[in-house]
């Protein structure tokens, strides 16, 4: 099956997610700079969530360049990822509204963890769908993906730590920001693999 509809649908859903999140930022009644001060928790939560959604869009865009064929399993795995991503506006708004209380932070960490797990399942589904999709496995490193392992560990700790008081809530926030910053650095692995394949195709045939 063709992948174009999957890409178009995913782009549309992610755009809607970002739109919903920004609508949570209510315009203040006053017109002074000080009137914006009460909004800082919501804006911070929105900024972090925007980065997360942007990272997933970026990685999803790169990943689709390695895909040659899709099947029903890939479509459902992609929907599974979009489901968890669609909950970012809810946990982002809750965290900001509560000034980053323990339960909202735990929920935020859990949603981030499930998004990471869903993305991994999508990668597995793509690799298993067809041998022509093996470029993705070469690029991500499979089970040896250190970046992915560190992210999961960070999400788990960020989900559990708020149960241990205010220090745990702070640790949760720091870890969520750290993981986002880690993925914010451009990941060139897929680009390098695609460039290598393109270079191989463009090499003139040599006679022995």
C-alpha positions in Angstrom: 0.0 0.0 0.0 1.0 3.6 -0.6 2.3 5.6 2.4 1.1 9.0 1.2 -2.3 8.9 2.9 -0.6 7.8 6.2 1.8 10.8 6.1 -1.0 13.2 5.2 -3.3 12.0 8.0 -0.5 12.0 10.5 0.6 15.6 9.6 -3.0 16.7 9.9 -3.5 15.2 13.3 -0.3 16.6 14.7 -1.2 20.1 13.4 -4.6 19.8 15.2 -2.9 18.7 18.4 -0.7 21.8 18.4 -3.6 24.0 17.6 -5.6 22.6 20.6 -2.7 23.2 22.9 -2.2 26.9 22.0 -6.0 27.5 22.5 -5.5 26.6 26.1 -3.5 29.9 26.5 -6.3 32.3 27.5 -5.8 36.0 26.7 -5.5 38.0 30.0 -8.1 40.5 30.9 -5.6 43.3 31.5 -3.2 44.9 29.1 0.0 45.2 31.3 3.0 42.9 31.2 2.2 41.9 34.8 -1.1 40.5 33.7 0.9 37.7 31.8 2.6 36.5 35.0 -0.1 34.1 36.1 0.1 32.4 32.7 3.7 31.3 33.0 3.0 27.7 34.1 0.6 27.2 31.2 3.0 28.8 28.7 5.9 26.6 30.0 3.8 23.5 29.8 2.7 24.5 26.3 6.3 25.2 25.2 7.5 21.8 26.4 4.6 20.0 24.8 5.1 21.9 21.5 8.7 20.7 21.5 7.7 17.1 22.1 5.1 17.1 19.4 7.5 18.8 17.1 10.2 16.2 17.8 7.7 13.4 17.0 6.7 15.1 13.7 10.3 15.6 12.8 11.2 11.9 13.5 8.0 10.6 11.9 8.9 12.7 8.7 12.4 11.2 8.6 11.2 7.7 9.3 8.7 7.8 6.5 11.5 8.4 4.0 12.9 4.9 4.8 9.5 3.2 4.2 8.8 1.5 0.9 5.7 -0.4 1.8 3.0 -0.1 4.4 0.3 -2.6 5.6 -2.6 -2.7 8.0 -0.3 -3.4 11.0 1.7 -0.2 10.3 -1.6 1.8 9.9 -2.8 0.7 13.3 0.6 1.2 14.9 0.6 4.7 13.5 -2.9 5.4 14.9 -1.7 4.0 18.3 1.1 6.6 18.3 -1.3 9.4 17.3 -3.7 8.4 20.1 -1.1 8.9 22.8 0.2 12.1 21.2 -3.4 13.5 21.1 -3.4 13.4 24.9 -0.6 15.9 25.2 -3.0 18.9 25.1 -4.9 17.4 28.1 -1.9 16.6 30.3 -0.2 19.9 29.3 -3.2 22.0 30.3 -3.6 20.0 33.5 0.0 20.4 34.5 0.0 24.1 33.7 -3.3 24.8 35.4 -2.2 23.0 38.6 1.3 24.7 38.6 2.9 21.3 38.0 1.3 19.4 40.9 2.3 15.8 41.6 -0.6 13.9 39.9 -0.6 16.0 36.7 3.2 15.6 36.4 2.9 11.8 36.9 0.2 11.8 34.1 2.5 13.9 31.9 5.4 11.5 32.4 3.1 8.5 31.7 1.8 10.0 28.4 5.4 10.8 27.4 6.4 7.2 28.2 3.5 5.7 26.2 4.3 8.0 23.2 7.8 6.6 23.3 6.6 3.1 23.5 4.1 3.6 20.7 6.8 5.1 18.5 9.0 2.0 19.1 6.1 -0.3 18.2 5.7 1.7 15.0 9.3 1.2 14.1 9.1 -2.5 14.8 5.9 -2.8 12.6 7.6 -0.9 9.8 10.8 -3.1 9.9 8.8 -6.3 10.0 6.3 -5.3 7.3 8.7 -5.8 4.3 12.4 -6.4 3.8 12.5 -3.2 1.7 12.0 -1.2 5.0 15.2 -2.5 6.6 16.9 1.0 6.2 15.0 2.1 9.3 16.5 -0.7 11.4 20.0 0.2 10.1 19.5 3.9 11.0 18.0 3.4 14.5 20.4 0.7 15.6 17.6 -1.7 16.7 17.9 -2.9 20.2 21.1 -1.0 20.7 19.5 2.4 20.4 21.1 4.1 23.4 19.1 7.3 22.9 15.8 5.4 23.0 16.9 3.5 26.1 17.9 6.6 27.9 14.6 8.2 27.0 12.5 5.3 28.4 14.5 5.4 31.6 13.9 9.1 31.9 10.2 8.8 31.3 9.8 6.0 33.9 11.6 8.0 36.5 9.6 11.1 35.6 6.4 9.2 36.0 7.2 7.7 39.4 9.2 10.4 41.1 6.3 12.8 41.8 5.0 10.3 44.4 8.0 11.2 46.6 7.2 14.8 47.3 8.1 18.2 45.9 11.7 17.2 45.1 10.3 14.3 43.0 8.1 16.7 41.1 11.1 18.9 40.3 13.1 15.9 39.2 10.2 14.8 37.0 10.1 18.2 35.3 13.9 18.3 34.9 14.0 14.8 33.3 11.1 15.6 30.9 12.9 18.7 29.8 16.2 16.8 29.5 14.8 14.1 27.3 13.2 16.8 25.1 16.5 18.6 24.7 18.3 15.3 24.0 15.9 14.7 21.0 15.9 18.4 20.0 19.5 17.9 18.8 19.0 16.9 15.1 19.3 13.1 14.6 21.3 12.6 11.4 21.2 8.7 11.4 18.4 8.3 9.0 19.7 11.1 6.8 23.2 9.5 6.6 21.7 6.1 5.7 19.6 7.6 2.9 22.6 9.6 1.6 24.7 6.4 1.5 22.0 4.6 -0.4 21.7 7.5 -2.9 25.4 7.6 -3.3 25.5 3.9 -4.0 22.8 4.2 -6.6 24.7 7.1 -8.3 28.0 5.3 -8.5 28.8 4.2 -12.1 29.0 0.5 -12.7 32.6 -0.7 -12.7 33.8 -3.5 -14.9 36.1 -6.0 -13.2 
